[in-house]
């Protein structure tokens, strides 16, 4: 079992692709996902390390490399689901460029955030704020949850249709390039596609180039919010599984924590994931220390590959839980 790591963890700290990859090799990892903050100036070193067979790159996160003229990388600079025609077209155009880069670099799949349904009266953040106030099991939380369900159902149709328009264009290109599109589950209920919509997409587009990318932390946050049964939906969509982001969850909604510092219980996913020939990508926050990443990797190998039990980790995750006003770390 090969565990990869996203360069989202350390790209910002390095001036060359060689030094970025050498830091990762020092952790005992030689499989990578190129993150959405991969700058153009890092590419010569990345190509050199790949040509020297120092690393294997199996996945690329949209948009990669960072588009020229954009201040910093982000997976949602543009999204397929945007109802603004120009923004939608830019999302398709720049995703195609990422696909072309993925084919050039030898990656098999592009990880994509597709976008959101814009809810006007309530949002997932409102539910998270109630969790911060210890109101999860209250009548107030239940009312907010029901209101959000109804509005999401009402406002999700047009963004879903926009996503289909993007796939109509990109899937033939994916088949030509020999790369897959991995549509990632996101932690909020506004995100498109949600699990039911993903199931519909897989039926509508029976192409082997359309894949479901499962983020374990995002899936657990969705379960903690009362949106899904995490393991059951992963089992349902697993025939189309194209890859996995691995990280732990603490304080109900704090993800990108290195195991075993959270409460996700990664061991329960072993039978579904550990023996799949798909990218299994460790996704720490950029604030995680090398020691936290090294220890997290050791725990994943202990749970999923019968490795020896590592020594106890530090008591606290590398960062406090997000405040109600703090954006989610995607």
C-alpha positions as CSV (number, residue, x, y, z in Angstrom):
1,X,0.0,0.0,0.0
2,X,1.5,3.3,-1.1
3,X,0.4,6.5,0.7
4,X,0.9,9.7,-1.2
5,X,0.9,13.3,0.2
6,X,-0.4,16.5,-1.3
7,X,2.1,19.2,-2.0
8,X,-0.5,21.6,-0.6
9,X,1.2,20.8,2.7
10,X,4.6,22.4,1.9
11,X,4.6,24.1,-1.5
12,X,4.3,27.6,-0.1
13,X,7.5,27.1,2.0
14,X,9.7,26.3,-1.0
15,X,11.3,28.2,-3.8
16,X,12.1,25.2,-6.0
17,X,10.3,22.0,-6.9
18,X,13.4,20.0,-5.9
19,X,13.5,21.3,-2.3
20,X,9.7,20.8,-2.0
21,X,10.0,17.2,-3.0
22,X,13.2,16.5,-1.0
23,X,11.3,17.5,2.2
24,X,8.6,15.0,1.3
25,X,11.1,12.3,0.5
26,X,12.6,12.9,4.0
27,X,9.3,11.7,5.4
28,X,9.6,8.4,3.6
29,X,7.0,9.3,1.0
30,X,7.6,9.1,-2.7
31,X,4.1,9.4,-4.1
32,X,2.6,12.8,-4.6
33,X,-0.6,14.7,-5.4
34,X,0.3,18.1,-6.9
35,X,-1.8,20.6,-5.0
36,X,-3.7,23.6,-6.3
37,X,-1.0,26.0,-5.1
38,X,1.7,24.5,-7.3
39,X,3.3,27.6,-8.8
40,X,4.8,27.7,-12.3
41,X,8.3,28.4,-10.8
42,X,8.2,25.0,-9.1
43,X,7.6,23.0,-12.3
44,X,11.2,22.7,-13.5
45,X,12.2,21.0,-10.3
46,X,9.1,18.8,-10.3
47,X,9.8,17.7,-13.8
48,X,13.4,17.0,-13.0
49,X,12.6,14.9,-9.9
50,X,10.0,12.9,-11.9
51,X,12.4,12.3,-14.7
52,X,14.9,11.1,-12.2
53,X,12.2,8.6,-11.0
54,X,12.5,10.0,-7.5
55,X,8.7,10.4,-7.2
56,X,5.5,9.2,-8.7
57,X,2.7,11.7,-9.3
58,X,-0.7,10.0,-9.5
59,X,-3.1,12.9,-8.9
60,X,-3.3,16.6,-9.6
61,X,-5.7,19.0,-7.8
62,X,-7.5,21.6,-9.9
63,X,-6.3,24.2,-10.7
64,X,-2.7,23.2,-11.3
65,X,-0.4,24.8,-11.9
66,X,-1.7,28.1,-10.5
67,X,-3.2,30.0,-13.5
68,X,-1.2,32.9,-14.7
69,X,-2.5,36.3,-13.4
70,X,-4.1,34.7,-10.3
71,X,-2.8,36.0,-7.0
72,X,-2.7,32.6,-5.3
73,X,-3.9,29.1,-5.9
74,X,-7.4,28.0,-4.8
75,X,-9.6,25.1,-6.0
76,X,-12.6,27.4,-6.4
77,X,-11.2,30.4,-8.3
78,X,-13.9,29.5,-10.8
79,X,-16.5,26.6,-10.5
80,X,-18.6,24.6,-13.0
81,X,-21.7,25.4,-10.9
82,X,-21.4,29.1,-11.2
83,X,-24.6,30.5,-12.8
84,X,-22.5,33.3,-14.3
85,X,-21.8,32.2,-17.9
86,X,-18.3,33.7,-18.0
87,X,-17.2,32.2,-14.7
88,X,-18.5,28.8,-15.7
89,X,-16.6,29.0,-19.0
90,X,-13.4,30.0,-17.3
91,X,-13.8,27.0,-14.9
92,X,-14.1,24.7,-17.9
93,X,-11.3,26.3,-19.8
94,X,-8.8,26.2,-16.9
95,X,-9.9,22.7,-15.9
96,X,-9.0,21.5,-19.4
97,X,-5.5,23.1,-18.9
98,X,-5.1,21.2,-15.7
99,X,-6.1,18.0,-17.5
100,X,-3.5,18.6,-20.2
101,X,-0.9,19.2,-17.5
102,X,-2.0,16.0,-15.6
103,X,-1.5,14.0,-18.8
104,X,1.9,15.6,-19.4
105,X,3.1,14.9,-15.9
106,X,1.8,11.3,-15.9
107,X,-1.0,11.7,-13.4
108,X,-4.1,9.6,-13.7
109,X,-6.8,11.8,-12.2
110,X,-7.7,15.5,-11.6
111,X,-9.4,16.3,-8.3
112,X,-12.1,18.9,-8.7
113,X,-14.3,21.1,-6.5
114,X,-17.4,21.5,-8.7
115,X,-19.1,24.4,-6.9
116,X,-22.2,25.3,-4.8
117,X,-25.9,26.0,-4.7
118,X,-26.2,29.5,-3.4
119,X,-28.5,29.4,-0.4
120,X,-30.0,32.8,0.7
121,X,-31.7,32.2,4.0
122,X,-29.4,29.7,5.8
123,X,-26.1,27.9,5.2
124,X,-24.0,25.0,6.6
125,X,-22.0,27.7,8.5
126,X,-25.1,28.4,10.5
127,X,-25.2,24.8,11.7
128,X,-21.4,25.0,12.5
129,X,-22.0,28.1,14.6
130,X,-24.7,26.2,16.6
131,X,-22.2,23.4,17.1
132,X,-19.8,25.9,18.5
133,X,-22.5,27.0,20.9
134,X,-23.1,23.4,21.9
135,X,-26.6,23.4,20.4
136,X,-26.3,20.4,18.1
137,X,-29.0,18.4,19.9
138,X,-31.4,21.3,20.3
139,X,-34.7,22.1,18.7
140,X,-33.0,25.2,17.3
141,X,-30.5,23.1,15.4
142,X,-33.2,20.8,14.1
143,X,-35.2,23.8,12.7
144,X,-32.1,25.2,11.0
145,X,-31.3,21.8,9.5
146,X,-34.7,21.3,8.1
147,X,-34.7,24.9,6.6
148,X,-31.4,24.2,4.9
149,X,-32.6,20.9,3.5
150,X,-35.6,22.5,1.9
151,X,-33.7,25.4,0.4
152,X,-30.9,23.2,-0.9
153,X,-33.5,21.0,-2.7
154,X,-35.0,24.2,-4.2
155,X,-31.8,25.9,-5.4
156,X,-29.7,22.9,-6.4
157,X,-31.2,22.2,-9.8
158,X,-29.5,25.0,-11.8
159,X,-26.0,24.5,-10.4
160,X,-26.4,20.7,-11.1
161,X,-27.3,21.5,-14.7
162,X,-24.3,23.7,-15.0
163,X,-22.1,20.9,-13.8
164,X,-23.6,18.6,-16.4
165,X,-22.8,21.2,-19.1
166,X,-19.2,21.2,-18.0
167,X,-19.0,17.4,-18.1
168,X,-20.5,17.3,-21.6
169,X,-17.5,19.3,-22.7
170,X,-14.7,17.8,-20.5
171,X,-15.4,14.1,-20.5
172,X,-14.7,13.6,-24.2
173,X,-11.4,15.5,-23.6
174,X,-10.6,13.3,-20.6
175,X,-11.1,10.2,-22.7
176,X,-8.8,11.6,-25.4
177,X,-6.1,12.6,-22.8
178,X,-6.3,9.4,-20.8
179,X,-7.0,11.2,-17.5
180,X,-10.0,10.9,-15.2
181,X,-12.1,13.6,-13.5
182,X,-12.4,13.1,-9.7
183,X,-15.4,15.0,-8.3
184,X,-14.7,15.6,-4.7
185,X,-17.2,15.5,-1.8
186,X,-17.0,18.8,0.1
187,X,-18.0,19.4,3.8
188,X,-21.0,21.8,3.3
189,X,-24.5,20.9,2.1
190,X,-24.4,23.7,-0.4
191,X,-21.7,21.7,-2.3
192,X,-22.6,20.2,-5.7
193,X,-22.7,17.3,-6.2
194,X,-23.9,15.9,-2.9
195,X,-23.9,12.1,-2.7
196,X,-27.3,11.6,-4.3
197,X,-26.4,13.9,-7.2
198,X,-23.1,12.1,-7.6
199,X,-25.0,8.8,-8.0
200,X,-27.2,10.4,-10.6
201,X,-24.1,11.7,-12.5
202,X,-22.5,8.3,-12.6
203,X,-25.7,6.9,-14.1
204,X,-26.0,9.7,-16.6
205,X,-22.3,9.5,-17.7
206,X,-21.3,5.9,-17.7
207,X,-17.7,6.8,-18.7
208,X,-14.8,5.3,-16.8
209,X,-13.2,8.7,-16.9
210,X,-15.8,10.1,-14.5
211,X,-14.8,9.2,-10.9
212,X,-15.8,10.0,-7.4
213,X,-13.1,11.4,-5.2
214,X,-13.8,10.8,-1.5
215,X,-12.4,13.1,1.2
216,X,-12.6,11.2,4.5
217,X,-12.5,14.4,6.6
218,X,-15.2,16.1,4.5
219,X,-17.4,12.9,4.7
220,X,-17.1,12.8,8.4
221,X,-18.0,16.5,8.9
222,X,-21.1,15.9,6.7
223,X,-22.0,13.0,9.0
224,X,-21.4,15.1,12.1
225,X,-23.7,17.7,10.7
226,X,-26.4,15.1,10.3
227,X,-26.3,15.2,6.5
228,X,-25.3,11.6,5.6
229,X,-24.2,8.2,6.9
230,X,-20.5,8.4,6.0
231,X,-19.6,4.8,5.7
232,X,-22.8,3.8,3.9
233,X,-22.5,6.4,1.2
234,X,-18.8,5.5,0.7
235,X,-19.8,1.9,0.2
236,X,-22.5,3.0,-2.3
237,X,-20.2,5.1,-4.4
238,X,-17.1,2.9,-4.0
239,X,-17.4,1.2,-7.4
240,X,-16.6,4.6,-9.0
241,X,-14.0,5.6,-6.5
242,X,-11.0,7.3,-8.1
243,X,-9.0,8.3,-5.0
244,X,-9.1,9.4,-1.4
245,X,-7.9,12.2,0.8
246,X,-6.9,11.0,4.2
247,X,-7.0,13.2,7.3
248,X,-8.6,13.1,10.7
249,X,-11.4,15.2,12.2
250,X,-11.5,16.8,15.7
251,X,-14.1,19.0,17.5
252,X,-16.8,17.8,15.0
253,X,-15.9,20.2,12.2
254,X,-12.1,20.6,12.3
255,X,-10.5,18.6,9.5
256,X,-7.0,18.3,8.1
257,X,-5.9,17.0,11.5
258,X,-3.2,14.3,11.4
259,X,-4.3,10.9,12.8
260,X,-4.8,9.8,15.5
261,X,-5.4,13.3,17.0
262,X,-9.1,13.3,15.9
263,X,-12.1,11.1,16.3
264,X,-12.8,9.9,12.8
265,X,-11.7,6.3,13.4
266,X,-9.8,5.6,10.2
267,X,-9.4,2.0,11.0
268,X,-13.0,1.3,10.1
269,X,-12.3,2.3,6.4
270,X,-9.6,-0.4,6.0
271,X,-11.6,-3.0,4.2
272,X,-13.0,-0.5,1.7
273,X,-9.8,1.4,0.9
274,X,-6.5,-0.2,2.0
275,X,-6.2,-2.6,-0.9
276,X,-7.5,-0.4,-3.8
277,X,-5.2,0.6,-6.6
278,X,-6.2,4.2,-6.4
279,X,-4.4,7.3,-5.1
280,X,-4.5,7.4,-1.2
281,X,-3.4,10.9,-0.4
282,X,-2.5,12.2,3.0
283,X,-3.8,15.8,3.2
284,X,-2.5,17.7,6.2
285,X,-3.0,21.3,6.8
286,X,-0.1,23.5,5.8
287,X,0.4,24.3,9.5
288,X,1.2,20.6,10.3
289,X,4.7,20.0,11.4
290,X,6.9,17.3,9.7
291,X,6.7,15.3,12.9
292,X,2.9,15.4,12.9
293,X,2.8,14.3,9.3
294,X,5.3,11.5,9.9
295,X,3.3,10.3,12.9
296,X,0.0,10.5,11.0
297,X,1.5,8.4,8.2
298,X,2.7,5.8,10.7
299,X,-0.8,5.6,12.2
300,X,-2.4,5.1,8.8
301,X,0.0,2.3,8.0
302,X,-0.7,0.8,11.4
303,X,-4.5,0.8,10.9
304,X,-4.5,-0.1,7.2
305,X,-1.4,-2.3,6.6
306,X,-0.7,-4.0,10.0
307,X,2.3,-1.8,10.7
308,X,3.6,-1.5,14.3
309,X,1.8,0.8,16.7
310,X,3.5,4.2,16.7
311,X,4.3,6.0,19.9
312,X,1.6,8.2,21.4
313,X,1.1,11.5,19.5
314,X,1.1,15.0,20.9
315,X,-2.1,15.7,22.9
316,X,-3.4,18.5,20.7
317,X,-3.8,19.0,17.0
318,X,-1.6,21.5,15.3
319,X,-4.3,24.2,15.1
320,X,-7.4,25.1,17.1
321,X,-10.8,24.4,15.7
322,X,-12.1,27.0,13.2
323,X,-14.0,29.9,14.7
324,X,-17.5,30.7,13.3
325,X,-16.0,33.4,11.1
326,X,-13.0,31.4,9.9
327,X,-13.2,29.9,6.4
328,X,-12.9,26.2,6.0
329,X,-9.5,24.8,5.0
330,X,-10.3,23.0,1.7
